[in-house]
Amino acid sequence: MEANIPELIYKVTSQTEWDTAQSVGVFAGAPIDFQDGYIHFSTEKQVRETVEKHFQGQVELLLLSVEIGRLGHEIKWEESRGGQLFPHLYAPLAIEAVVEVTELPIGKDGRFIFPEKF
């Protein structure tokens, strides 16, 4: 897996959760993360499907671009949806590892609008 590790991974979160993270200096996770015991991330190729599967009907979502090299050894690649390997962080996410925050607005068709690279 190491040869294929991307530079960036992505976390979808609410504006409220991100505001809380900024006020305390770390992102501890969303309710699903607390339930599962790790922070869920997706790769660039996985994130659109993740949003469509788990975030429909939600508003004020943000896409956090996270530099994987800043996460240390607490990041694990584990099999999940459809046998794909997903990055999971077994520690709080330091906000310094977040290199970009992008809004995910909803288009007229009801689908989320992603930046062009996705």
N, C-alpha and C positions, 0 to 999 in steps of 0.2 A: 504494500500500500504506500510506503514512503515515497516511492518514485512518482506517484500520482497525487500527492497531497497538494491541494490548491493553496494559493497564497491567501485567499479570502474565503470565509464562510459567512453565512447569513442567518440572522435571527429576526423573526417577525415579532413585534411587540406592540402594545398600545402606547399612545402618547402618555397616558397616566403612569404606566409602568416605567417608561423611560424617564419621565419627570422625577419619579421617586428615586430611580437609580442615580440620576445626576445629583440629587440632593444628598445622597448618602455615599456616593463614590463608587458603588458597585451595583451591578444588576444581579439580584439574587435569583430571579426567575419569575416565570408566569405560573399560574395555578397548575397547569399540566406538568411543568418542570418540577414543582414541589412534590406532586403526586408520584412522578416517576423517579425522583432522586437525582436528576441531572438536568442540565439545560440543553434543550433540543436546538440543533442547528441544521441547516441544509447547505448543500453546495449550490453553485450557480445553476447547475442543470436541474436540481431538485426543488428549488425554492418556489417556483411558480405552482407546481403541483401541490406542494405543502400548503400554500396559501389557499388554493382553490378547494382543497380537501378539508382544512381545519379552521378557516377564518371567514367563510361566507357569512354575510349579514353583519359583520363587524365593521365599525368605522374608526377613523382616526388611527389607522395602523401605520407603523413605521417599519422600514427595512433597515436593520443595522448591518453594516459591512464590518466584519471583524477580521483583523489580521491574525491568522492562525499562529504565527511565530511568537506572538505575545502571550499565548495561553499556557505554555509549559506542558508538563507531562500529564495534566489532569484531563486532557482531551483524548477521547477514545473513539475509534471508528468501529461502529457496531451495526450488525445487520438489522434492518427494519423493513419498512414497506417494500414488498415485492422482492425481497432479498438484497436490496441495495444497501451499501454501507453509508451510514449517516454519522456525522460528527456529533458527539455528546460531550459536554463539559461537566466534569464532576467537581466543580468548585464555582464560587461566584465569578461573574464576569466583570473584570476591572474595566471601568469605562474608558480607560486609556487604550484598551485594545480595539475600541470601536473607532474606525477611521472615517466612516461616513454614515450619515443618517439621512434616509430618503423617505419622503411621504409616499404612501401607497393609496392614491385616490381611487374612487370608484367611477368608472365611466358610465356613459348613458346606457350601455348594454348590461349594466350591473356587475361587470367584471372589473377586477383590479387593474390599474394601469401601472405597468412596470417600466423602469428605465429601459432604454433600447437594447442594452447588452443582454437582457434576459429574453 
